[in-house]
C-alpha cells in the first residue's frame, strides 16, 4: 500500500500561505504523516501513479484536477472535511458572503471521494444535511501526537519568562479571528484584572479580518504567531476556547494533551466527547464564562479533576489509538 497525502498550497510560492500561521489544518496534516509512519505505510506528498490512495486535505481547484487524474488511474480517493460552510463565517471580512457558494462547492468536491473523513459526528451531520450520502462519511478525529504535545515544565518556564507571565495565565492558542471568540476573550480579561490573559496566534491584516480594539485591557496580550506551540500551551494555567464554530478544535486536543483545564463555548460540535463538569466546563454566554472561570481558578479539586480527565481525552484521540481504525479503513477501501 502507498498513499499520496496532498495539502493544496502547502508548497505554493514556497509555502508562504502556511508559514507563521499555525492552523489546525496544518497540525492535522502533520498528524496524518505521523500516523502513516506509525503504521509503516509509505507515502508521498506529490501525486505518483503507483499510489493506491489519494488523500486530500482541503479540496480546492488543483486538488480537483488530481482527483480526476487519480480516478482515471483507478485510485481510491479520501478527502478530509476540514472545512464547512458554517465555519467559514467569521473568518475574514468577506467570507460570510460566500458561505452559500462554498457550501455548494464543498458538496460537489466532497462528493468526488470514496470516503470523507469527518473529524466529529457534528461535521458528519452537517455533510448529511448538505446531501452527501452517509455511507461515504467516516468519523475520524484529527487526533493529537502525544510525542509532540505534552506537559513540559522547562518549556513552561521559557515562555512564562519570555512573555512576563507572573500570575495565573488564562489563554488561547490559535488564529486571532472573530469566529474564535476574540470579543469574549477581551471581556473576560476586563472582568479578571488579577489574572493575565494571553492569546498566542497569528493576527491578520485589518484588510482581511476585523482588527483588535485599540485599547485592550492592561492584563491582556495578543502575541502574534509563535514558533514553539508546545511552550505556548505549557505557559498557560487555564485553556480558554470561546470559539463559536469548529469541526473539532485541534487546539482543544493539544491543550488536553498538556493537561490544562479547559473552558469552551457550549456548541454542538463538543456533544458526546466534551462533558461539562467532567473533562471541561462549558458556557453559553459571557456571564457563564465568568462564573465558570471563577470555578476553575478557585476550586483546586475541580481544576485537578478537569486536568486529569482532559488527559484521558488526549489519550483516546492519540495516534496510537486512532491508527488502529485507520489501518482497517485503508485496507477495506483498497479491497473494495
N, C-alpha and C positions, 0 to 999 in steps of 0.2 A: 504494500500500500504506500502511496506517495500523495501528499496533499499540497496544493498551492494555496497559501494564505495571501490574501490580497486586500490591502487598505489603500483605496484611491487617495491621491495627493500625498501619500507617505513620502515619496521620493520626488514629487513635483517641485521644480525650482529649488532642488537641494533640500527639500523637506521644510521649506520656510513656513508653510502653513501649520506645521506641528511643532516647531521649535518654540521653546519657552511658553508653552501653553499648559501642558499637564492635564489633558482631558481624561475623563473616564473611558472614552473610546480608545485612546492610546494605551491606557492601562489594561483594558480588556484584550487588546491585540497582543500586547506583550505576554499576558497570561496564556493566551492561546498557544503561543510559541513554547512557553514553559510546559504546558500540558502535553504537547506533542513530543517534546524532548523526554518528558517523564514516561510516556508510553512507548518511547523508542520508535516513533513513526517519523520517517523522513519527510521533510517539507522544504518548499522553496517559496520565495516571495515575489517571483515573477513567473508568469504562466509558462509551463513547459508541457509539451504534448504527452509526455509519459506520466503525467499526474492523473490519478484516478478521480480525485475530488477537487473542485474549485470552491474554496471557502471565502466568501466575500464579506468585507466589513464596509458598510455604507455603499449601497449600490447606485453610484452616480453614473454619468454618461460613459466613461471608459469602462466601468465595470459591466455595463450592459453589452458593450462590444465583446468583452472577454467571455461573458456568459454565453452569448450566441456562438462564439468561436468554440468554446468548450463543448457545448451541446452538439455541434457538428461533428466533434471528435468522439461523441458518445460518453462524455464525462458526466458525473453527478455534480449537482450544484447545491451548496449550502449558503444561506445568507443569514448574517446576524442582524436581528432587528434592534439596532442601537437607537434608531430614530423613529419617532411617530409624529404625526401632525400636532398632537397635543403638546409634546414637549418643545416644539419649535416656537410656540408662542412664548413671549417674554425672554427671548434670547437677544436678538438685535432689534433695532428700531423698526425695521421693515418686515420682519419675518411673520408677524401676525397676519399681515395682509395676504401672504402667500400660503397660509395654512391649508385652505381647501385644495389648492393646486398640488401642494406637496402630498396631501392625503391621496389624491388620485394617482400621482406618480408612484408613491410607495406601494400602493395596492397593486399596480402593474408590475413594478420591479420585484417585490417580494413574491408575486405570483409566478415568476420565472423559476423559482427554486424548487428543488425536490424536497428540501427541508428548510424551514425557517426557525432558527434558534431564537426563542423569546426569553429574555432574562428573568421574567416573572410571569405568574398567572395573570397578573393585571395586563401586561403587554399582550399576552395571548388573547385576552378578552377584547382588547382594542382591535386587534387584527381580524378577529372573527367578525366584529361589527363592521369592519371595512368590506367584508365579503370574502375574505380568504378562507379556503377550506381547512377545517380544524385538523384533518388528518395529516397535513404537512407542517403543523405548528408544534414544535417540541420545546417545552420549558427547560431551560438550562441556564443556571446562574453564570454571570461573568466570572465569578469566583475571586479568590484572593490568594496570593502566593505568600504563605507564612514564612518562607525563607527570605523574603524581601521586606515584608512589613511585620514588625514585631516590637515588643516593649524593649527599649534601649535607653538606659539611664545616661550613658555617655552622650548620645545624640540629644537627649532632653536638655542636659546642661549646656551643650553647644548652642542651641537655638534660644534657650531662655536667656543666656548671657548676651548673645548677638542682638536679640530684639528687646532686651531690658525687661524681661518678664519676672517681676519680683513679688507678684501677688497671684492669687488663683486666676488661671487663664481660661477664659471661655472662648472657643474658637471654631473656625471652619477652614477646610482645605478644599478649594475648588474655584471655578471661574466666577468672577465678580459680575454677575448679570442679574437683572431684576427677577427672573424666574427662580433663582436660588434663594430669594428671601432677604435681599440686602436691607430693605426698609425695616424688617423685623429685627434684624441683627443690630441696626443702629438704635432702634427704640429700646431694645434691651440694655444696650450699653448706657443709655441715659438713665435707666431705672436702677442700675447697679454701679454707682460710681466707685465703690470699693473693690470692684473686680476689673480685670483687664480683658478687653475684647480684641482679638486679633484674627484677621482673615488672610490666610496665605493663598494667593492665587492671582492669575492673570487679570489685569484691568484693561479693558478695551478702550480705544479712542472714542471720544464723545460723539464722533460722527457715526459710529457703529452702535454704541449702546448708551443708555442713559447714564450720565456721569454721576459720580458720588457728590453728595452735598458739599458745599464749600466749607461749612462749619460743622465738622464732625466732633462728637464728644471727645474730651481730652483723654479718656481712658480707652479709646478705640484706635485701631490701626489697620490699614489695608496695605499689605507689604508688596503687592505685585507678585509676579512669578518667582518662586524659589526653587533652587536646584535640588535640594535634599528633602524629598517628600517624607522619608522616614523621620527625620529630625523635626519636621513641621508637626506631624501627628504627636510625636512624643513630647513636644513642648507644651501641649495642652493638658488641662485638668478635666475639662468637660467638652464634649464634641457637640456643637450646636449646628443643626442642619435644618433650617427653616424653609427648604425648597418647596415650591408649590406643585411641581410636577417632575416625576422621574420614571424611568423604566426599571430601575433597580436602585441605583445610588452606589457607585463604586466606592465613593468616599466613606460611606457608612461601613462597608465591609472592611475597609482599611482601618478605620477608627476602632472597629470591633477587634481586629487582629492585635491592636496595641493594648486593648483592654480599657478603652475610655468609656465612661458612662455617656450614653447617647440621648440627646433630646431632639426629636424630629416633629415636623408638622404632621398632623393626623390626616393622611391622604391614602387613597385605596391601594396604591402600589405596595404598601407595607403589610396589608392584611395577610394573616397566616404565618408570617415569619418574624415580624417585629411585634412583640406583645407588651402593651403598656403595663408598667409595674413589675415586669419580669426581666426583660433584656433591654428596655428603653423606657422613656417617658414620651408621651405624645401630647401635642397641643393643637387645638383647633383655631386659636386666635392669640393675639398678643397677651391678653390677660392670663390665659392658661400657660403661655410660655413663661411669664413672670412667676406664676405660682409654682410651676414645675422646676424652674431653675432654683428657686428658694429651697425646694425639697432636696434636690440633688446636692446642693452646696452645704446645707445644714444637717442633713441626715447621713452620717458616715456609714451606717449599716446599709441603707438603701443604695448609697453610692457604690459600695463594695459588691452588693448583690448584682447591680446593673453591669458593673465591670466584669464580674465573673461570667455572667450569662452572655455578655457580648462576645467574649472569647469563644464560647460554645458555638455561636453563630458562625464565626470565622472558621472554626474547625470544620463545621458541616459543609461550608462552602469553599473549603481548601481544594487545591489541585489534586491532592491525593484522593479525596472523596469523589470529586466531580469526574475525574478521569476514568473511573470505573464505568460510569454510564456512557461517557464519551466514546470509549473504545467499542462498546457494543453498538452504539448508534452508527459509527463509521462502518463497521463490518456488515450490519444489516442493510445499510444503504448500498454498499458495493455488491452485495449478493442478491439484490432485488432483480 
